[in-house]
Amino acid sequence: MRENVNVGLLGLGTVGTGVVKMIQRQQEQLFHQVGCSVSIKKVLVKNVDKERDVDVDRSLLTTDPYEVINDPEIDVVVEVMGGVEETRRYIIDALQLKKQVVTANKDLIALHGSELQKIAVDNGCDLFYEASVAGGVPIIRGLTEGLASDKIQKMMGIVNGTTNYILTKMSKEGLAYDSVLKEAQDLGFAESDPTSDVEGLDAARKMAILSRLAFSMDIELDDVSVRGMSNVTQEDLKYGNMLGYTMKLIGYAEQEDNRAEVSVQPTFLDNSHPLASVNNEYNAVYVYGEAVGETMFYGPGAGSLPTATSIVSDLLTVVKNMRLGVNGRSVLAPQFSRQLKSADERYAKYFIRLHVLDEVGVFAGLTQLFSDNSISFEKILQLPLDEKGLAEIVIVTHRASLANYENVLAKLSDLPVVNAVKSLYLVEGGGQK
Amino acid sequence: MRENVNVGLLGLGTVGTGVVKMIQRQQEQLFHQVGCSVSIKKVLVKNVDKERDVDVDRSLLTTDPYEVINDPEIDVVVEVMGGVEETRRYIIDALQLKKQVVTANKDLIALHGSELQKIAVDNGCDLFYEASVAGGVPIIRGLTEGLASDKIQKMMGIVNGTTNYILTKMSKEGLAYDSVLKEAQDLGFAESDPTSDVEGLDAARKMAILSRLAFSMDIELDDVSVRGMSNVTQEDLKYGNMLGYTMKLIGYAEQEDNRAEVSVQPTFLDNSHPLASVNNEYNAVYVYGEAVGETMFYGPGAGSLPTATSIVSDLLTVVKNMRLGVNGRSVLAPQFSRQLKSADERYAKYFIRLHVLDEVGVFAGLTQLFSDNSISFEKILQLPLDEKGLAEIVIVTHRASLANYENVLAKLSDLPVVNAVKSLYLVEGGGQK
């Protein structure tokens, strides 16, 4: 049996550095777990001469990816360089050379996961990607192994740390979106171009990966409907708070009779919901299984060492599989064909905030429009506005179909008594399931 | 390759019934995951004629355990009968007949886990027990696989649903222990003899299992120091609440330089701690890893189908291993010899509630005793008592060694100004780690 496994690393940024540190520090523990040593044999970097936060022998560094991929002594390729097109090519080439692959690349897996998985199986190789969703939280194992026997009906994830940090600060400290974003950027919690985070695209990629696994269905990234949180205002948070809700950017995935819906959108959670107390940059995924009921996985969504923990745990599984000679066997093709719910099959509760004329009969007109579309109210809040002649109305509806909501929204702005539709958010928890 | 795996079930109570239901309902899904069918071949019951909540062919039932264990066509024995001595014998016999074993039996694993694990490995068999801790929560996989690459430094678990239900009701509804216990018994959440739950013994068994795995050390049940929650009063909860704490029965396990401490005791958690919002009968295990930082696994701690989910997930792993021919390979002997911290190595913060004489100089005397033992105060609350001449004092200390606390406690009652030491609880979270 082999006495050492050689790892080639593509990338030595924040996460790559964490991987090297963990492998260096934990040699003894890793050896105990897998019965052989694990060594870094070669590392792809952009600049060989850069100062680094970790002690790597300079002779291991290369700027040529194929010095890693083609090295016959390298058994496992760990990809932590990011990017999609080029990286896809490297991983395909590595798999075709029968190298095991561990990656943290959510963009790549969201877009090309099914293709890469198939190539891995065809070549008898493992392809693991625990670190691609929710950094240090072992949610992918949770879905594919721990809850493997259950039928997952619903998942809700706080899977983007940047937006959770921003929303937590806005809620707890009453600060405006712009100023919290700036603070997050200064602290390094948000990118200088925050679009992918705040517009929900990053969360959408992770939800595509999770829902594919949870529902055993080939969900594509385009199937995820996305709405960001950059328009959330202090007013929204204030009225939500009065009604007992906390705002989170929620990745939502549900399936019924093997028809799925997946979305990312700002959502008011009832304060008693387990996700409502997940704060700051933390991530959590709430899973509702037919048999198990409610479970939740919580932890750091990013960071060098948390993400490296998931990568090295995947690496250990790969090495165990190598020693048992069973690589490439644990992957399953999706069980169900991809079917998405239509708008009249998607049911939800919504929070709607309006400015209306403060005059007699306004409420009757509103009520009529909603009830004509079979939507009833769970909560109503009406408050005077400083602006003369206007009132603030917040409505939380009972569950109704998205098709009906769309009808109402199309007509709402046309009602003469409605001055403005200020905001509309999904509501989860509290009352009916 | 085999086309069917036969399961023998020892026990058909609440959990056994759940296992049968899940295997019946999910045949197609199970087949998809493991590539062969899974059948129940024989079931040990106490009474063949009993009415049951599940449809099992009467010809499968037997009252003789060895009709299950000795059946050469049975591949996997699933033990859900409970009990220790007899059950240990059955499992040893099954393993020696090269049968794979899945069990939900925390008492057995806490007491004889190491012995059984060794016998399993010697016979090339799997022995899995995910369901023995926190029912439907895949915490054991989380520790042994998801966080396998990390060094776990600390774990805190709400691992007993009955006591969490009682404490939640006491905290939120202001009810006394006795009346909540009675209500829980009426609802079936508490046993008619609740000793094992409320005195912390059930939680201690689970913490022995978890700390053994997390620290890779042969922790024994006797190593767990245990204090129950039956003495917790409304007064304690009230003053804790004033200081920003929530009371939970916490299983606590920590290691430093491979020296461990494991305990179960009523604990005041800072309200911002992720475990503080785990309510009712839910379980959760908070894990602090050197690399990953804070993670938490949350879900139902008991119940027929949640527990069955863990058992059937274990069963699927066993069947996958059978098809790959790698049973009995995933188990590790502990890496570290068992070493426990002494009282002067165990550091903690404590909440101490006293009744003292309401006179000049009392506080000076108290302060002197604590500072003589190197214990300083983080929070102090003093309130007048209805009872004439007495005052209520609540002190939350900074971290200090258990040895020093024991010194203080031994002398506290002897101070002439101290009328009574009303309560003493561990405090976690808020301020220093």
Chai-1 contact restraints between the chains, C-beta under 6 A:
chainA,res_idxA,chainB,res_idxB,connection_type,confidence,min_distance_angstrom,max_distance_angstrom,comment,restraint_id
A,M22,B,A291,contact,1.0,0.0,6.0,A-B,restraint_1
A,H32,B,Q335,contact,1.0,0.0,6.0,A-B,restraint_2
A,G136,B,V292,contact,1.0,0.0,6.0,A-B,restraint_3
A,P138,B,G142,contact,1.0,0.0,6.0,A-B,restraint_4
A,P138,B,G146,contact,1.0,0.0,6.0,A-B,restraint_5
A,R141,B,E145,contact,1.0,0.0,6.0,A-B,restraint_6
A,R141,B,G146,contact,1.0,0.0,6.0,A-B,restraint_7
A,G142,B,P138,contact,1.0,0.0,6.0,A-B,restraint_8
A,E145,B,R141,contact,1.0,0.0,6.0,A-B,restraint_9
A,G146,B,P138,contact,1.0,0.0,6.0,A-B,restraint_10
A,G146,B,R141,contact,1.0,0.0,6.0,A-B,restraint_11
A,G146,B,S313,contact,1.0,0.0,6.0,A-B,restraint_12
A,A148,B,S313,contact,1.0,0.0,6.0,A-B,restraint_13
A,A148,B,L316,contact,1.0,0.0,6.0,A-B,restraint_14
A,S149,B,T309,contact,1.0,0.0,6.0,A-B,restraint_15
A,S149,B,V312,contact,1.0,0.0,6.0,A-B,restraint_16
A,S149,B,S313,contact,1.0,0.0,6.0,A-B,restraint_17
A,S149,B,L316,contact,1.0,0.0,6.0,A-B,restraint_18
A,D150,B,T309,contact,1.0,0.0,6.0,A-B,restraint_19
A,S277,B,S277,contact,1.0,0.0,6.0,A-B,restraint_20
A,A291,B,M22,contact,1.0,0.0,6.0,A-B,restraint_21
A,A291,B,L305,contact,1.0,0.0,6.0,A-B,restraint_22
A,A291,B,T309,contact,1.0,0.0,6.0,A-B,restraint_23
A,V292,B,G136,contact,1.0,0.0,6.0,A-B,restraint_24
A,V292,B,P306,contact,1.0,0.0,6.0,A-B,restraint_25
A,V292,B,T309,contact,1.0,0.0,6.0,A-B,restraint_26
A,G293,B,P300,contact,1.0,0.0,6.0,A-B,restraint_27
A,G293,B,P306,contact,1.0,0.0,6.0,A-B,restraint_28
A,T295,B,G299,contact,1.0,0.0,6.0,A-B,restraint_29
A,M296,B,Y298,contact,1.0,0.0,6.0,A-B,restraint_30
A,Y298,B,M296,contact,1.0,0.0,6.0,A-B,restraint_31
A,G299,B,T295,contact,1.0,0.0,6.0,A-B,restraint_32
A,P300,B,G293,contact,1.0,0.0,6.0,A-B,restraint_33
A,L305,B,A291,contact,1.0,0.0,6.0,A-B,restraint_34
A,P306,B,V292,contact,1.0,0.0,6.0,A-B,restraint_35
A,P306,B,G293,contact,1.0,0.0,6.0,A-B,restraint_36
A,T309,B,S149,contact,1.0,0.0,6.0,A-B,restraint_37
A,T309,B,D150,contact,1.0,0.0,6.0,A-B,restraint_38
A,T309,B,A291,contact,1.0,0.0,6.0,A-B,restraint_39
A,T309,B,V292,contact,1.0,0.0,6.0,A-B,restraint_40
A,V312,B,S149,contact,1.0,0.0,6.0,A-B,restraint_41
A,S313,B,G146,contact,1.0,0.0,6.0,A-B,restraint_42
A,S313,B,A148,contact,1.0,0.0,6.0,A-B,restraint_43
A,S313,B,S149,contact,1.0,0.0,6.0,A-B,restraint_44
A,L316,B,A148,contact,1.0,0.0,6.0,A-B,restraint_45
A,L316,B,S149,contact,1.0,0.0,6.0,A-B,restraint_46
A,L324,B,V326,contact,1.0,0.0,6.0,A-B,restraint_47
A,V326,B,L324,contact,1.0,0.0,6.0,A-B,restraint_48
A,Q335,B,H32,contact,1.0,0.0,6.0,A-B,restraint_49
